[in-house]
Amino acid sequence: MSAWCDIPNTCALAYRLRGVQHRYDQRLALDLPAWEVRAGSVTAVVGPSGAGKSTLLRLLALLEPPSAGEVISRPAGPPLAPGQVTLVYQRPLLLRTSVYENAALGLRLRGKRGRLPAVDALLERLSLMRQARRPVASLSGGEQQRVALARALALGPEVLLLDEPTANLDPAHVALVEEIIRERQQDTGMTVVWVTHNLFQARRISSELLVLWEGRPLAAGSTEAVFAAPGSPEAQAFLRGERIW
């Protein structure tokens, strides 16, 4: 079974997008007429470089409004506040300080002081506790990605947005990160939107799938249904690995 979640609130929506377009200068980066994200789901977003995946995450993270259309968070309830949504970038934004203080940064900004049990537990789980006092700049790219993930998870977000979080990891740590996010998602019911270039990973981790190409949706729906019947020759070629744009 590909889905990680089977929880009571899956009929609710975390996001509803209608007529969304986003431009940088005159370039159309995203054109998404209609799309929904179920609360408590794990949605994978796939597509070639430049397809609009990272742009979509920025809109979902409430970092900027779309050029046109609506991004409605929690349409059946009060909108998500920025503090309830956490985005982990492919190239993490880290301070020139220790691993521990980078992982603790979000909680520090919320007024937490001293030793933080949640951060300790995450660093231990992510195999980073031995490096806790080291400057984060001395870590490899993959280790820095795990520090950024620890910081995000420590905040206990309602929505976790991931931009290629395992791109620089070896297979063992890819499996570890997937397991940790799966456990946290199942325990808390948080919504996860996970951008990945890895089609095997997308099928493994997600219950829902969106395929983007040149900013437009090629296919969307349940992961198994999209892989079984992509709906267009272009989506079929991409999902079978026959075409890389």
Helices and strands as residue ranges (DSSP letters): G 8-11, E 13-24, E 27-38, E 42-46, H 53-60, E 68-73, G 82-84, E 85-88, H 99-109, H 117-125, G 129-131, G 136-138, H 141-154, E 159-163, H 171-188, E 191-195, H 199-205, E 208-213, E 216-222, H 223-228, H 233-239
